[in-house]
C-alpha cells in the first residue's frame, strides 16, 4: 500500500473501505477453511494413534498369552496378570521392609558404638583432643 500526500475523495474512500472489507472476509474464510482442515487432520491423527495402540495391545496380549500358556479365558488371563502384579507388589514391600530393618539395625549399632565410646572413658582417664 503506497502512501501519498494526495487527499482521497469520498468515492475513493468508499472503494478502499470495500476493498478492506473484501480482504478481511477472504482472510476470515481462509482461516475458517484452515481450522476445518486442521480439525480433520487432528481427527485422523487421533484415529491412527488409537489403531496403533490397539495393535500394540494385541501384540502384548499375544506375547503374554504365549508366556502364560494358551487356552484360558479372558477373565482367567486378567486374574493371572493381576496375581503377577500382586506378587511384584508383595516382593517390593518385603524388600522395602527388609531395607528399613537393615537401616534401623545399622543406626542402633552406630548409636551403641557411640555410647560405648563415651562410657569407656571416665573423666580422669580420657584426654580430649
N, C-alpha and C positions, 0 to 999 in steps of 0.2 A: 504494500500500500504506500503510495507516494504521498508525501506531504507537500503541500504548496501553500502559498500565501493567498491564493485566489479564494474568494468567498463563494460558497456554493449557493445556488438558487434553491428555492423551496422544492422544486420538482426534482433536482439532483439529490437533495437530502432525502426525499421520499424514496427515490430509486435506491440510494445507498442503504437506507434502512431496510427495504425489502430484500436487498442482496444479503445483508447481515442475517435477516430472519431465515432466508432460504439456506444459508450456510450453516446456521445453528440447527435447523431442522435436519439437514443432511448428516451433520455430526451426531445428533441425537439418535437418528435412525441407525447409523453405523455402530454406535455404542450399544444400542439395543440388539443388533444382529450379533455383535461380538459377545455380548453377555449370554445370549442364547447358545451360540456356538461353544462357549466355554462350559456352560451348564451341561450340554450334551457330551462334550469331551470328558468332563469330570465324571459323569454317569458311566461312560464307557470304561474309564479307568477303574472306578469302584467295582464294576461288574467283573472286569478282568482280574483284579486283585482277589475278589471273592472266589472266582473259579480257581485261581492258583492256590488259594488257601485250602479249598476243598480237595484239590488234587494232592496237596501235601499231606493233609489229614488222612486221605485214603492210603497213601503210601506208608504213613506212620502206623495206621491200623493194620495193614498187611504185615509190616515188619513186626509189630507187637504180637499179632496172631501167630506169626511164624516162630517167634521166640517162646511164646506160651504153649503153643500147640493148637491145632485146629479142631473144630467140632463143638466148640462152646457156643452158647447163645450170646447175644449182645449184652444181656444183663450179667451173665457169668463173666464175660471179659471185663466188664466195668467193675464187678466185685473183685476180680483178681487184681486189676490195676489199683483199685483203692487199697487193697491189702498190701501191695508192694509199697505204695506211698506211706501207709501206716507204719510198715516195718522201717522205712527210712526215717520217719519222724521219731520212732522209738529209739532207733540206733543213735540219731543225733542227740536225743535227750540224754541217753545213757552216757554218751561221750562228754556232753557238757557237765553232767553231774560228777563224773569222774574227774574232770578238769577242775571243777570247783573244790572237790575234796583234796586233790593234789595241792592246789594253791593254798587251801586252808592249812594243810599239814606243813607246807613249807613256811608259811607265816608263823605258825605256832613254834616250829623248830627254831626259826630265827629269833623269835621273842624269848624262847627258853635259853638260847645261846647268850643273848644279851644279859638276861637275868643271872645266868651262871657266872659270866664275866664280872658282873657287878658284885655278886656275893662272894666271889673267890678272893677279892681283895678287901682287907679291912683298911680303915683309915690310917692305921700305923704302918701297915705293910706296903701299901701302894705308893708309888711315886708317879705323880701326874706329869705328863709330858708338856 
